[in-house]
């Protein structure tokens, strides 16, 4: 069971994306950045989605850093 909300089986995807607390973090950060976000059910799909927003190497690096910072914070 998830130790945060005690509702679901604990997994990587649940802890970092699906969990109510984690999804709130993603939504608030993305709103702050001015992005609309529909959360996927998989952490790596979320990373791929964010990285694909960038067209230049520096943009891809920035989106990767944002993803890493959020995951670290959660």
N, C-alpha and C positions, 0 to 999 in steps of 0.2 A: 504494500500500500504506500501511496505517496505520503511522505512525512509532513508535507506542507498543508495539503487540503484533505488528506485521508479519504479520497474518493476513487482513486484509480491505481492500477498497478504501476509501480515505479519503473520507468525506462528513460533512456536518454532523451527520446523525443518528447515524452511526457514532461520531464523535468524542465526542459529548455524551450518548449514550444506550446504544448497542449495544456499544461497546467494553468489554471485560472490566473495564478499570480504571475507566471512567466508571460502569458499572452497579454496581460495588462501592461507589463513592462514594454513589450514589443510595440503595442499600439500607442502608448504614450510617447515613446522615443520617435516613432515614425511620424506621428502627428506633429511633434516638435520640429522635425526636419522638413515638414510640409509634404510628406509622402502619404499616399493612400496604400493600405496594406491589407491583403487577404492572406492570413497565415496558412501555410501548408501544414500538413501533419507530420513533416519530417524536417529535422534540423539541417541536413545537407541540402535539401531542396530549397530551403530558405536562404542558405548561403549562396547557392547558385543563382537564385532569383535576384538577390541584392547585387551580386557581382556583375550580372548581365545588364544592370542598369548603366554601367560605365562603358564608354566607347574608347577611352584612352587608357593607357597603362596606369596613369596617376589616379584616374577616377576609380578604376578597379581596385587599386590599393586602398583608396579612401573608404570605399564600401566594405572591403574586407576588414579594415580596422574598426569601422563602426560595428560590424557583426561580432568581431572578437571582443570588443569592449562590452557589448550587451551580454554576450554569453558569459564573460568573466564576472560581470556584475550580478547576474542571476545566480 
